[in-house]
Amino acid sequence: MKVVIVGSGIGGLACAVACAQESLEVTILERAPQLVPVGPFRRWIMIMKVLYSCRYTVLGRSWYPSSAKCSASWAREENLHLTLKFLGDTELTRVEALSQAIQRVANSVGPFEMKIEDRGVFPPNGQPRVLWIGVDDPSNSLTLLHQTLEDECAQAGFTREQRPFHPHLTIARLRKPQGARRLAQAHKEIGFDQQSVVVSHLALIRSELRSEGSRYTVIARHSFSSGWKNL
């Protein structure tokens, strides 16, 4: 079956991805010539969402001392996620191949458990810019998922990430140096109980950089195969 979608806005693009997941032949009609070959959907990220039950523990900003004043952009609860692959500027015409690669990965793995623990900053030395929460992967399932995703994306023509995979949850970006070191030190000294999280799907999102922080729009979700038992 062939599907024709008029307009490549968020709704049209999300519909196109959903149809492609069902093995339908999709054609997108867009009047604006500048959308080809590179559309406005420039920054693409593959992520895993974090369950709501652990968000309050991770984002307990009230624990930070008021004396550690710093200009920080804090992650919103609904945006808390773990980045598996950042793609940056990507041509609109390649999104279907990207979604298909993610679906193949999702079909090859099942839900698994990871643990949220530890705290740190990026960079580890020098002026701190990012506050993060660490992730433990006791079953090695997260590492395997990341490797499989890189392999599938490489076969689809996307560049492999050369940097080592360091799974983490970004909870704040420090915009100015004033007070950054003090807040980073307070962040590392605050402890919380380890949280277990069951991971059951991947998401492809569009990221827009704005003055008030990043805005994320979920384009497609890919659930892991229920037939697998990684737990």
Residue pairs with C-beta under 8 A, 6 or more apart in sequence:
1 24
1 25
2 24
2 25
2 26
2 27
3 16
3 19
3 24
3 25
3 26
3 27
4 26
4 27
4 29
5 12
5 15
5 16
5 19
5 26
5 27
5 28
5 29
6 12
6 29
7 28
7 29
7 30
8 16
8 28
8 30
8 35
8 39
8 92
10 206
10 217
10 219
12 28
13 28
13 41
13 92
13 95
13 219
14 219
14 220
16 26
16 28
16 95
16 96
17 95
17 96
17 99
17 204
17 219
17 220
18 220
19 26
20 26
20 96
20 99
20 100
21 99
21 100
21 103
21 220
21 222
26 96
28 92
30 36
30 39
35 92
36 92
36 93
37 91
37 92
37 93
38 89
38 91
38 92
39 91
39 92
41 90
41 92
41 95
41 206
42 88
42 89
42 90
43 86
43 87
43 88
43 89
43 206
43 207
43 208
43 209
44 86
44 87
44 88
44 90
44 95
44 98
44 204
44 205
44 206
44 207
45 83
45 85
45 86
45 87
45 204
45 205
45 207
45 216
46 83
46 84
46 85
46 87
46 102
46 149
46 202
46 203
46 204
46 205
47 81
47 82
47 83
47 84
47 202
47 203
47 205
48 81
48 82
48 84
48 199
48 201
48 202
48 203
49 80
49 81
49 201
49 203
50 58
50 80
50 81
50 82
50 116
50 169
50 197
51 197
51 198
52 77
53 195
54 116
54 195
54 197
55 77
55 80
56 77
57 116
57 192
57 193
57 195
58 80
58 116
58 133
58 169
58 171
58 192
58 195
59 74
59 75
59 77
59 80
59 171
60 192
61 74
63 190
64 183
64 186
64 187
64 190
65 186
67 182
68 179
68 182
68 183
68 185
68 186
69 178
69 179
69 183
70 174
70 176
70 178
70 179
70 180
70 182
70 183
71 174
71 175
71 176
71 178
71 179
72 131
72 172
72 173
72 174
72 175
72 183
73 172
73 173
73 175
73 212
73 213
74 171
74 172
75 169
75 170
75 171
75 172
75 213
76 213
79 214
79 216
80 169
80 171
81 169
81 203
81 205
81 216
82 135
82 167
82 168
82 169
83 170
84 145
84 146
84 149
84 202
85 146
85 149
85 150
85 153
85 161
86 161
87 98
87 158
90 98
94 156
94 157
94 158
95 204
95 219
97 156
97 157
98 153
98 156
98 158
98 204
99 204
99 219
99 220
99 222
100 156
101 149
101 152
101 153
101 155
101 156
101 158
102 149
102 152
102 202
102 204
102 220
102 222
103 222
104 152
105 145
105 148
105 149
105 152
105 202
105 222
106 201
106 202
106 222
106 223
106 224
106 225
107 225
108 148
108 225
109 141
109 144
109 145
109 148
109 224
109 225
109 228
109 230
110 224
110 225
110 226
110 227
110 228
110 229
110 230
111 198
111 199
111 200
111 224
111 226
111 228
111 230
111 231
112 139
112 141
112 142
112 145
112 198
112 199
112 230
112 231
113 138
113 139
113 141
113 196
113 197
113 198
113 199
113 230
113 231
114 135
114 136
114 137
114 138
114 141
114 142
114 167
114 196
114 197
114 199
115 135
115 136
115 137
115 138
115 194
115 195
115 196
115 197
116 133
116 134
116 135
116 136
116 169
116 194
116 195
116 196
116 197
117 133
117 134
117 135
117 136
117 194
117 195
118 133
118 134
118 136
119 131
119 132
119 133
119 134
119 187
119 188
119 190
119 191
120 132
120 134
120 168
120 188
121 128
121 129
121 130
121 131
121 132
121 184
121 187
121 188
122 128
122 129
122 130
122 132
123 129
127 177
127 180
127 181
128 174
128 180
128 181
128 183
128 184
129 173
129 174
129 180
130 170
130 172
130 173
130 174
131 170
131 171
131 172
131 173
131 174
131 183
131 184
131 187
132 168
132 169
132 170
132 171
133 168
133 169
133 171
134 167
134 168
135 142
135 167
135 168
135 169
136 194
137 143
137 167
139 230
139 231
141 199
141 230
142 167
142 199
143 165
146 165
146 167
149 202
150 160
150 161
153 160
154 160
172 187
173 213
174 180
174 183
174 184
198 231
199 224
200 223
200 224
201 221
201 222
201 223
201 224
202 221
202 222
202 224
203 218
203 219
203 220
203 221
203 222
204 218
204 219
204 220
204 222
205 216
205 217
205 218
205 219
206 216
206 217
206 219
207 214
207 215
207 216
208 214
208 215
208 216
208 217
